[in-house]
Amino acid sequence: MPSWNIHAAHVERLLAEEDPGELGIRDANAFLFGNFVPDIYVGYLVPDVDHTLRYCDTHVTEPHAIPIPGADEFWDEFIEPNVAEDGVDDLTLGVWAHLMADNRYNTFVRAFNDEHGIPAGNETRIRKQSDFDRFGKALAPALVPEVTPELLREAEAFGPYEIGAEDVVRAIAAAKRLLNPAEPARISANAPEAVEASVGPAPSAADGYLLLTRDFLEETFDAADAAIREGLRRYAAEVRAAGGDPAAPAPHRVPKRRELPVGPPPSILLAKNPEAAASTQSASSGEFRSR
């Protein structure tokens, strides 16, 4: 899966080159945080959450060595039904953007591996993640989310599962560690247009890529960026066509959630099996139980 540096760089470019209001983004901080949400409870990136969820549930996909997250399925269940009622909040839009980015990166990596005869497996996964991390750090995004009352409200009301206030704080602390900008830029919901792009140059070919190439990752970044913009423009246009205002305050809704299997905290889950939170995790795994 793309690193959080990559996800943050996508948001940074989007806010620097687009009018957020034209895309239905009201609170850029909540949108940025939403771009991290699907990974919060998987177990690897935020080690101190109090429970875990299966990758296949948070990414709307099936177990696979290189899964294809269900951005369209998430859209159909959590965004499209609300278009006629003033749309959805920014965290939900950010989650969709995360899933669309993951979808594009993993789809392109599958094709790359097939073209070059690279077999699926743990070694390939480790090399892919190393390349994602290297590329993401070279992008050097400067934005990190901050805890705000609106973010906490949207996290608590997130459609598929609740994100508690303590886990919001933990996830933002993890983001600060992982992104590690020299001077984190605080993102204002009131003035997203003031954010400047800081996406730096891609790494050189001599920078130690283990599976992919710099050119491949740059092309994939551009493809994911285009898909995210297209989807957000379509969302804003559909809200307007339904008589709503995509720039109006985010609606408050009570979520109707399905019961998801819940696993133990990462410290327990991964101590038993370091691969327990991987995207290949079986839907019938005994590590995850209904609450």
GILIN-V95576 format. One record per residue. N is the residue number from 1. RES is the residue in one letter. PSI is psi in whole degrees, 0 to 359 (none if undefined). D_CENTER is the distance of its C-alpha to the mean C-alpha in whole Angstrom. Layout:
n:res:psi:d_center
N:RES:PSI:D_CENTER
N:RES:PSI:D_CENTER
This chain:
n:res:psi:d_center
1:M:145:9
2:P:145:9
3:S:165:9
4:W:334:8
5:N:318:10
6:I:314:9
7:H:318:6
8:A:323:9
9:A:325:11
10:H:315:10
11:V:317:10
12:E:315:13
13:R:318:15
14:L:313:14
15:L:333:16
16:A:331:19
17:E:350:20
18:E:158:19
19:D:111:21
20:P:322:18
21:G:329:20
22:E:345:21
23:L:2:17
24:G:12:18
25:I:117:16
26:R:315:18
27:D:99:16
28:A:330:14
29:N:314:14
30:A:323:12
31:F:315:10
32:L:313:9
33:F:320:8
34:G:330:6
35:N:353:4
36:F:341:4
37:V:313:6
38:P:338:6
39:D:352:7
40:I:315:9
41:Y:9:12
42:V:327:12
43:G:337:14
44:Y:319:14
45:L:330:12
46:V:89:13
47:P:350:17
48:D:16:19
49:V:159:17
50:D:359:20
51:H:170:19
52:T:159:16
53:L:157:15
54:R:142:15
55:Y:319:12
56:C:336:14
57:D:316:14
58:T:338:10
59:H:7:9
60:V:60:12
61:T:185:14
62:E:152:17
63:P:133:18
64:H:153:18
65:A:322:19
66:I:88:16
67:P:156:14
68:I:100:13
69:P:145:10
70:G:72:12
71:A:318:11
72:D:320:14
73:E:319:15
74:F:317:12
75:W:312:14
76:D:329:17
77:E:322:17
78:F:347:15
79:I:302:16
80:E:317:19
81:P:344:21
82:N:359:21
83:V:319:21
84:A:355:25
85:E:47:25
86:D:16:23
87:G:204:19
88:V:173:17
89:D:174:15
90:D:327:13
91:L:317:10
92:T:318:10
93:L:321:10
94:G:321:7
95:V:315:5
96:W:318:7
97:A:320:6
98:H:312:3
99:L:321:6
100:M:318:8
101:A:311:7
102:D:320:7
103:N:312:10
104:R:313:12
105:Y:313:12
106:N:327:13
107:T:315:16
108:F:323:17
109:V:320:17
110:R:313:19
111:A:319:21
112:F:313:22
113:N:318:23
114:D:317:25
115:E:326:27
116:H:8:28
117:G:33:29
118:I:122:26
119:P:150:26
120:A:156:23
121:G:175:23
122:N:321:22
123:E:317:24
124:T:319:22
125:R:316:18
126:I:318:19
127:R:319:20
128:K:313:17
129:Q:324:15
130:S:318:18
131:D:320:18
132:F:316:14
133:D:317:15
134:R:314:18
135:F:317:16
136:G:319:14
137:K:327:16
138:A:333:19
139:L:331:16
140:A:56:17
141:P:148:15
142:A:350:17
143:L:136:14
144:V:146:13
145:P:165:13
146:E:156:16
147:V:124:17
148:T:160:19
149:P:320:21
150:E:319:19
151:L:316:16
152:L:322:17
153:R:314:19
154:E:325:16
155:A:317:14
156:E:326:17
157:A:8:17
158:F:134:14
159:G:306:15
160:P:324:14
161:Y:152:15
162:E:143:16
163:I:106:14
164:G:158:18
165:A:319:18
166:E:324:19
167:D:333:16
168:V:313:14
169:V:316:17
170:R:319:16
171:A:320:12
172:I:323:13
173:A:319:16
174:A:319:14
175:A:319:12
176:K:322:15
177:R:317:17
178:L:320:14
179:L:321:14
180:N:47:18
181:P:152:19
182:A:316:22
183:E:93:22
184:P:132:19
185:A:123:19
186:R:138:19
187:I:126:17
188:S:130:20
189:A:336:19
190:N:342:22
191:A:56:22
192:P:337:19
193:E:347:22
194:A:350:23
195:V:130:20
196:E:146:21
197:A:138:19
198:S:28:19
199:V:113:18
200:G:183:20
201:P:149:22
202:A:156:21
203:P:157:22
204:S:165:26
205:A:342:27
206:A:10:29
207:D:10:26
208:G:33:25
209:Y:139:23
210:L:338:24
211:L:310:22
212:L:187:21
213:T:161:22
214:R:315:22
215:D:318:22
216:F:315:20
217:L:324:17
218:E:318:18
219:E:320:19
220:T:321:16
221:F:313:14
222:D:321:16
223:A:318:16
224:A:318:12
225:D:315:13
226:A:320:16
227:A:321:14
228:I:314:12
229:R:315:15
230:E:316:17
231:G:318:15
232:L:322:15
233:R:319:18
234:R:318:19
235:Y:309:18
236:A:320:20
237:A:321:23
238:E:322:23
239:V:316:23
240:R:317:26
241:A:332:28
242:A:4:27
243:G:9:29
244:G:178:26
245:D:106:25
246:P:346:21
247:A:358:22
248:A:163:24
249:P:144:23
250:A:137:20
251:P:151:22
252:H:123:22
253:R:152:22
254:V:118:23
255:P:148:20
256:K:99:22
257:R:148:20
258:R:155:21
259:E:123:22
260:L:143:19
261:P:137:21
262:V:137:20
263:G:173:20
264:P:171:22
265:P:156:20
266:P:323:19
267:S:330:22
268:I:313:24
269:L:310:22
270:L:339:22
271:A:324:25
272:K:320:26
273:N:106:24
274:P:340:22
275:E:8:20
276:A:334:20
277:A:8:16
278:A:164:16
279:S:349:15
280:T:1:18
281:Q:128:19
282:S:142:22
283:A:344:21
284:S:14:25
285:S:139:24
286:G:351:26
287:E:337:24
288:F:126:22
289:R:152:24
290:S:143:24
291:R:none:25
